[in-house]
Amino acid sequence: MSASSPEETTSKAEREFWEHPIVAARTLEGAYYTLYERLREDERKLCNYFRMSTSTFDYIVDRLAPHLERQNTTIRERICPRQMLAVTLR
């Protein structure tokens, strides 16, 4: 068993940031936040994007939401079940 060098070990205190800036900007620049509401306005576009109707998408969210529901923390904002499904389908 060899000892690991200091460069190989990284403690949590040495992190450059807790949440990457790309993740932090998702509410302003993310595809879900910029595109989803516009897709909801046009059934045909939403159907083409997710390969299912709006009613089917809503049905799946309603069925899965109790199992996917999370809470916001002081560290980061939760991802809602609707967004989880949208990201999974894409």
MOLINRA-V481840 format. One line per field, one symbol per residue. ss: DSSP state (a for helix, b for strand, c for the rest). burial: + if it has 16 or more other ideal C-beta (glycine too) atoms within 10 Angstrom, else -. A space follows every 50 residues. Layout:
ss: ???
burial: ???
This chain:
ss: cccccccccccaaaccccccaaaacaaaacaaaaaaaaaaacaaaaaaaa cccaaaaaaaaaaaaaaaccccccccccccaaaaaaaaac
burial: -------------------------+-----+---+--+------+--++ ------+--++------+------------++++++----
